[in-house]
Amino acid sequence: MTDSTQLSTAANWIRQSSSILIASGAGLSASAINPEYGVGLDYTSVAAFRRLYPRMTQISTMRCMYDAIGKHDWSPELMWGYLFTHVNKCRFNWGATSVYQDLKQILSNKIIDSFVITTNADGMFEQNKFVSNFNLRININFVLFKNRI
């Protein structure tokens, strides 16, 4: 099946559906390119980390955002400085991106029940003004900020 055939088939399924469940994970936000930074939230990308946190590559052993997960060998000042900066940048100020806006557009063409389940803590659905009947987040939520990364 060619890409255009697959897209056409998917579009037909959406048009014929009475409800949609969107299940998303890290891949969706990794491709959510922020126009100001020119990168997505790819936690494994060295280039994205350098672009978003250039000073961190000079003063820490971190080389990508994923390195913060489970990290124990940094000072509390560096840890909280990075984490608060990251949450502010990614959860509250990343803004609308084409990948989420495209998904939103697909669903806006028809009045249907839509549901979102995501493992992402970045709030991209909210930042993109994505309205669904139900939004379930199965992971840490940066807004709560109670999980120590």
Secondary structure, 3 states (H helix, E strand, C coil): CCHHHHHHHHHHHHHHCCEEEEEECHHHHHCCCECCCCECCCCCCHHHHHHHCCCHHHHCCCCCHHHHCCCCCCCHHHHHHHHHHHHHHHHHCCCCCHHHHHHHHHHHCCCCEEEEEECCCCCHHHHCCCCCCEEEECCCCCCCCCCCC
